[in-house]
Structures are given as C-alpha cells and as structure tokens.
C-alpha cells in the first residue's frame, strides 16, 4: 500500500544563489516481490531499495501495466545486491517495477 514519505529538497549552490534541483519522493510502495504497477500515470521513479537479493536483476519500466513491460520501455536495471539505488527518472506513461527472481524491493516515487 502506498505511503507518504517525508518530503526533502535537494539544493545546488551556484555562487551566492541556491537553486532547488529536485524534490525527494512523496510516496512509497513496499514489499514488492512480483511485477507491480507502482503508478499508472506519469511520474518519477526516485529510489529503488533492494531488501532481499534474489538471483536475477529486476527492472523499472515506463509503462502503466505489467503486461506492457518490455526492453523498449526499460529505464533502470535493478542490481542483484542489497542497497539503495537512486533512479531519478521521469516516466511519461507510468511506473512498473519488476523484481528479479527472489528479490524483495521498496520503491519511492512521485
């Protein structure tokens, strides 16, 4: 079930000016163990956390259904290692996350 994450701004200082580059994720989807529609509308995949390694890589795709997942709309390969992986990729159609075999993931997004 999506939950609200604390909003944090990322800043870049240019001389004496400070510019907001990006706002961190506002929503999360936890305990992903199978292909999952995280957001069925345009959005931004922000961070993928690999909680359980599994035996294969997963993907983040720019599509709105699990049936539409294809190499042509793949935007990120989820590694086979426990960790937190910044994605920061705008998806024009939707966000679908497919874990590798045996992986358990948590995803933050806007």
N, CA, C and O of each residue as an XYZ file, in Angstrom:
440
protein
N       0.847     -1.181      0.000
C       0.000      0.000      0.000
C       0.887      1.237      0.000
O       1.802      1.325      0.819
N       0.650      2.189     -0.885
C       1.463      3.400     -0.914
C       1.366      4.167      0.387
O       0.307      4.233      1.012
N       2.481      4.743      0.782
C       2.543      5.547      1.983
C       3.227      6.850      1.654
O       3.951      6.938      0.663
N       3.011      7.865      2.471
C       3.640      9.149      2.229
C       5.009      9.178      2.894
O       5.141      8.831      4.067
N       6.033      9.594      2.141
C       7.381      9.745      2.674
C       7.603     11.209      3.001
O       6.955     12.085      2.429
N       8.511     11.473      3.914
C       8.830     12.849      4.263
C       9.458     13.534      3.052
O      10.346     12.977      2.406
N       8.995     14.736      2.752
C       9.490     15.460      1.587
C      10.764     16.208      1.955
O      10.824     16.885      2.981
N      11.788     16.079      1.103
C      13.073     16.717      1.329
C      13.496     17.379      0.028
O      13.311     16.805     -1.045
N      14.058     18.573      0.108
C      14.534     19.242     -1.103
C      16.036     19.063     -1.231
O      16.755     19.057     -0.232
N      16.511     18.916     -2.467
C      17.930     18.801     -2.764
C      18.348     20.129     -3.381
O      17.696     20.620     -4.303
N      19.445     20.719     -2.873
C      19.864     22.042     -3.324
C      21.224     22.011     -3.995
O      22.060     21.155     -3.705
N      21.431     22.960     -4.898
C      22.723     23.165     -5.524
C      23.062     24.629     -5.320
O      22.256     25.509     -5.625
N      24.258     24.890     -4.803
C      24.660     26.266     -4.584
C      25.492     26.740     -5.769
O      26.503     26.124     -6.107
N      25.074     27.824     -6.393
C      25.782     28.403     -7.529
C      26.171     29.821     -7.146
O      25.341     30.728     -7.205
N      27.430     30.022     -6.751
C      27.848     31.334     -6.256
C      27.099     31.636     -4.988
O      27.180     30.877     -4.022
N      26.363     32.741     -4.974
C      25.582     33.084     -3.786
C      24.122     32.665     -3.929
O      23.333     32.847     -3.002
N      23.756     32.104     -5.084
C      22.379     31.669     -5.307
C      22.219     30.194     -4.950
O      23.124     29.393     -5.182
N      21.087     29.847     -4.395
C      20.777     28.454     -4.092
C      19.570     28.067     -4.932
O      18.528     28.720     -4.867
N      19.709     27.010     -5.717
C      18.634     26.558     -6.594
C      18.117     25.201     -6.138
O      18.898     24.317     -5.788
N      16.810     25.041     -6.144
C      16.231     23.736     -5.832
C      16.332     22.885     -7.091
O      15.791     23.250     -8.135
N      17.031     21.739     -6.994
C      17.178     20.851     -8.137
C      16.002     19.898     -8.263
O      15.473     19.686     -9.354
N      15.605     19.335     -7.153
C      14.628     18.265     -7.227
C      14.035     18.043     -5.843
O      14.700     18.278     -4.833
N      12.798     17.595     -5.795
C      12.177     17.257     -4.524
C      12.166     15.750     -4.388
O      11.837     15.034     -5.334
N      12.524     15.277     -3.223
C      12.568     13.837     -2.981
C      11.170     13.234     -3.081
O      10.171     13.948     -3.173
N      11.125     11.933     -3.061
C       9.872     11.198     -3.251
C       8.808     11.549     -2.222
O       9.102     11.831     -1.061
N       7.565     11.524     -2.683
C       6.426     11.802     -1.823
C       5.670     10.526     -1.453
O       4.875     10.523     -0.513
N       5.919      9.436     -2.197
C       5.177      8.195     -1.967
C       6.115      6.996     -2.007
O       7.201      7.063     -2.581
N       5.688      5.912     -1.396
C       6.469      4.673     -1.406
C       5.563      3.489     -1.689
O       4.356      3.530     -1.452
N       6.175      2.441     -2.200
C       5.484      1.161     -2.377
C       6.430      0.121     -1.784
O       7.576      0.000     -2.216
N       5.952     -0.625     -0.799
C       6.802     -1.534     -0.029
C       6.540     -2.999     -0.349
O       5.480     -3.355     -0.864
N       7.530     -3.851     -0.035
C       7.399     -5.299     -0.120
C       6.996     -5.785     -1.511
O       6.061     -6.573     -1.648
N       7.694     -5.321     -2.536
C       7.405     -5.730     -3.913
C       8.155     -7.027     -4.200
O       9.384     -7.064     -4.149
N       7.416     -8.081     -4.498
C       8.020     -9.393     -4.790
C       7.601     -9.935     -6.157
O       8.056    -11.001     -6.571
N       6.739     -9.205     -6.852
C       6.279     -9.585     -8.192
C       6.077     -8.307     -8.990
O       6.028     -7.220     -8.415
N       5.960     -8.424    -10.312
C       5.746     -7.250    -11.150
C       4.576     -6.439    -10.595
O       3.499     -6.980    -10.345
N       4.798     -5.133    -10.405
C       3.825     -4.292     -9.727
C       3.698     -2.940    -10.416
O       4.700     -2.303    -10.741
N       2.463     -2.507    -10.634
C       2.219     -1.146    -11.105
C       2.350     -0.247     -9.890
O       1.501     -0.267     -8.999
N       3.400      0.532     -9.855
C       3.634      1.454     -8.746
C       2.800      2.713     -8.949
O       2.225      3.251     -8.003
N       2.743      3.180    -10.207
C       1.925      4.345    -10.555
C       1.454      4.187    -11.996
O       2.270      4.015    -12.901
N       0.153      4.245    -12.211
C      -0.417      4.051    -13.554
C      -0.652      5.382    -14.259
O      -1.595      5.522    -15.038
N       0.204      6.350    -13.984
C       0.135      7.679    -14.590
C       1.557      8.228    -14.621
O       2.437      7.679    -13.958
N       1.802      9.294    -15.374
C       3.156      9.850    -15.402
C       3.670     10.165    -14.001
O       2.912     10.583    -13.126
N       4.958      9.960    -13.806
C       5.571     10.215    -12.507
C       7.076     10.069    -12.604
O       7.629      9.926    -13.695
N       7.729     10.107    -11.462
C       9.182      9.970    -11.418
C       9.562      8.854    -10.460
O       9.196      8.878     -9.285
N      10.300      7.876    -10.973
C      10.867      6.831    -10.111
C      12.076      7.463     -9.433
O      12.967      7.966    -10.118
N      12.129      7.449     -8.106
C      13.176      8.160     -7.393
C      14.249      7.218     -6.852
O      15.422      7.365     -7.196
N      13.874      6.261     -6.019
C      14.853      5.351     -5.413
C      14.282      3.943     -5.367
O      13.103      3.753     -5.067
N      15.128      2.951     -5.669
C      14.775      1.545     -5.510
C      15.670      0.986     -4.408
O      16.892      1.124     -4.465
N      15.064      0.360     -3.411
C      15.813     -0.301     -2.345
C      15.673     -1.805     -2.521
O      14.562     -2.335     -2.536
N      16.806     -2.491     -2.655
C      16.805     -3.949     -2.722
C      16.953     -4.442     -1.289
O      17.984     -4.230     -0.650
N      15.912     -5.100     -0.794
C      15.897     -5.589      0.581
C      16.342     -7.043      0.677
O      17.008     -7.434      1.635
N      15.967     -7.848     -0.330
C      16.370     -9.246     -0.431
C      16.959     -9.430     -1.822
O      16.336     -9.048     -2.813
N      18.152    -10.009     -1.907
C      18.921    -10.070     -3.149
C      18.249    -10.842     -4.270
O      18.057    -10.281     -5.349
N      17.888    -12.076     -4.074
C      17.347    -12.881     -5.157
C      18.444    -13.376     -6.089
O      19.629    -13.302     -5.762
N      18.038    -13.886     -7.266
C      19.016    -14.471     -8.196
C      18.912    -13.892     -9.590
O      19.163    -14.598    -10.567
N      18.558    -12.662     -9.705
C      18.478    -12.017    -11.010
C      18.227    -10.542    -10.852
O      17.808    -10.079     -9.792
N      18.489     -9.799    -11.923
C      18.219     -8.366    -11.884
C      16.746     -8.106    -12.156
O      16.062     -8.909    -12.790
N      16.278     -6.975    -11.667
C      14.912     -6.541    -11.938
C      14.947     -5.313    -12.827
O      16.013     -4.891    -13.274
N      13.781     -4.742    -13.082
C      13.713     -3.546    -13.920
C      12.670     -2.557    -13.410
O      11.726     -2.914    -12.705
N      12.879     -1.308    -13.796
C      11.864     -0.263    -13.664
C      11.512      0.110    -15.093
O      12.398      0.375    -15.905
N      10.217      0.131    -15.404
C       9.771      0.415    -16.768
C       8.808      1.594    -16.805
O       8.049      1.830    -15.866
N       8.858      2.326    -17.913
C       7.964      3.450    -18.157
C       6.742      2.928    -18.912
O       6.672      3.016    -20.138
N       5.783      2.385    -18.165
C       4.534      1.871    -18.736
C       3.487      1.847    -17.626
O       3.818      2.075    -16.462
N       2.243      1.578    -17.966
C       1.160      1.661    -16.985
C       0.579      0.314    -16.572
O      -0.273      0.261    -15.684
N       1.029     -0.792    -17.207
C       0.538     -2.118    -16.843
C       1.703     -3.099    -16.816
O       2.721     -2.874    -17.471
N       1.560     -4.174    -16.070
C       2.625     -5.185    -16.036
C       2.743     -5.891    -17.383
O       3.826     -6.356    -17.740
N       1.662     -5.977    -18.123
C       1.685     -6.614    -19.440
C       2.436     -5.800    -20.485
O       2.826     -6.336    -21.522
N       2.641     -4.519    -20.224
C       3.329     -3.642    -21.181
C       4.840     -3.595    -20.955
O       5.555     -2.939    -21.713
N       5.336     -4.284    -19.918
C       6.781     -4.279    -19.628
C       7.541     -4.857    -20.820
O       7.236     -5.951    -21.294
N       8.542     -4.101    -21.300
C       9.349     -4.527    -22.441
C      10.713     -3.841    -22.365
O      10.872     -2.823    -21.691
N      11.673     -4.402    -23.051
C      13.001     -3.799    -23.102
C      12.926     -2.375    -23.645
O      13.700     -1.513    -23.230
N      12.006     -2.123    -24.562
C      11.881     -0.811    -25.189
C      11.476      0.297    -24.215
O      11.740      1.470    -24.478
N      10.827     -0.064    -23.076
C      10.433      0.972    -22.119
C      11.145      0.833    -20.770
O      10.712      1.410    -19.772
N      12.211      0.084    -20.746
C      13.016     -0.100    -19.540
C      13.827      1.167    -19.259
O      14.496      1.691    -20.149
N      13.764      1.654    -18.020
C      14.507      2.865    -17.670
C      15.599      2.626    -16.630
O      16.468      3.478    -16.442
N      15.566      1.467    -15.947
C      16.557      1.195    -14.915
C      16.641     -0.307    -14.673
O      15.623     -0.997    -14.616
N      17.865     -0.803    -14.531
C      18.080     -2.203    -14.168
C      18.377     -2.245    -12.675
O      19.271     -1.551    -12.190
N      17.622     -3.062    -11.954
C      17.783     -3.191    -10.503
C      18.860     -4.240    -10.230
O      18.697     -5.400    -10.609
N      19.951     -3.852     -9.581
C      21.070     -4.773     -9.346
C      20.728     -5.951     -8.439
O      19.714     -5.955     -7.741
N      21.609     -6.949     -8.471
C      21.477     -8.141     -7.625
C      22.254     -7.960     -6.326
O      22.997     -8.858     -5.932
N      22.102     -6.833     -5.659
C      22.804     -6.579     -4.405
C      21.916     -5.744     -3.497
O      21.234     -4.824     -3.950
N      21.931     -6.075     -2.212
C      21.174     -5.287     -1.240
C      21.724     -3.871     -1.247
O      22.939     -3.672     -1.227
N      20.834     -2.891     -1.273
C      21.267     -1.496     -1.255
C      20.179     -0.557     -1.710
O      19.081     -0.971     -2.083
N      20.509      0.719     -1.670
C      19.603      1.775     -2.084
C      20.157      2.383     -3.367
O      21.301      2.835     -3.396
N      19.349      2.398     -4.432
C      19.805      2.814     -5.755
C      18.984      4.005     -6.265
O      17.784      3.874     -6.504
N      19.630      5.163     -6.431
C      18.916      6.326     -6.960
C      18.582      6.123     -8.434
O      19.443      5.727     -9.220
N      17.348      6.392     -8.804
C      16.893      6.248    -10.179
C      16.679      7.638    -10.779
O      17.239      7.946    -11.831
N      15.883      8.473    -10.128
C      15.586      9.848    -10.556
C      15.291      9.935    -12.043
O      15.929     10.700    -12.767
N      14.311      9.141    -12.501
C      13.976      9.111    -13.923
C      12.498      9.445    -14.118
O      11.635      8.780    -13.546
N      12.198     10.470    -14.920
C      10.795     10.798    -15.193
C      10.185      9.788    -16.162
O      10.762      9.489    -17.208
N       9.028      9.274    -15.805
C       8.328      8.293    -16.645
C       7.082      8.959    -17.229
O       6.247      9.478    -16.487
N       6.960      8.943    -18.535
C       5.879      9.643    -19.231
C       4.549      8.905    -19.193
O       3.495      9.525    -19.336
N       4.584      7.582    -19.002
C       3.356      6.782    -19.060
C       2.944      6.286    -17.681
O       1.785      6.438    -17.294
N       3.859      5.706    -16.945
C       3.600      5.151    -15.621
C       4.862      4.501    -15.104
O       5.896      4.527    -15.771
N       4.785      3.914    -13.910
C       5.944      3.267    -13.307
C       5.582      1.834    -12.937
O       4.704      1.603    -12.106
N       6.261      0.874    -13.558
C       6.086     -0.542    -13.227
C       7.426     -1.077    -12.770
O       8.441     -0.873    -13.434
N       7.433     -1.761    -11.636
C       8.653     -2.345    -11.081
C       8.521     -3.861    -11.120
O       7.538     -4.427    -10.644
N       9.536     -4.508    -11.700
C       9.567     -5.964    -11.773
C      10.831     -6.441    -11.079
O      11.929     -6.241    -11.597
N      10.696     -7.072     -9.907
C      11.889     -7.569     -9.214
C      12.489     -8.769     -9.935
O      11.797     -9.486    -10.658
N      13.787     -8.977     -9.727
C      14.423    -10.190    -10.218
C      13.908    -11.374     -9.410
O      13.270    -11.180     -8.376
N      14.171    -12.579     -9.857
C      13.717    -13.785     -9.169
C      14.161    -13.769     -7.714
O      15.357    -13.719     -7.425
N      13.214    -13.810     -6.812
C      13.507    -13.855     -5.384
C      13.788    -12.507     -4.731
O      13.965    -12.451     -3.514
N      13.836    -11.429     -5.492
C      14.106    -10.109     -4.903
C      12.892     -9.589     -4.158
O      11.754     -9.884     -4.522
N      13.146     -8.802     -3.098
C      12.119     -8.024     -2.420
C      12.590     -6.584     -2.472
O      13.726     -6.273     -2.112
N      11.695     -5.699     -2.930
C      12.046     -4.301     -3.169
C      11.129     -3.343     -2.432
O      10.012     -3.696     -2.055
N      11.616     -2.124     -2.231
C      10.815     -0.995     -1.801
C      11.166      0.140     -2.758
O      12.334      0.326     -3.097
N      10.155      0.903     -3.199
C      10.362      1.940     -4.196
C       9.766      3.258     -3.705
O       8.677      3.291     -3.134
N      10.506      4.341     -3.942
C       9.922      5.661     -3.673
C       9.738      6.366     -5.014
O      10.527      6.176     -5.940
N       8.697      7.177     -5.106
C       8.339      7.802     -6.383
C       7.500      9.045     -6.167
O       7.018      9.297     -5.063
N       7.331      9.811     -7.215
C       6.426     10.962     -7.224
C       5.380     10.733     -8.304
O       4.503     11.574     -8.501
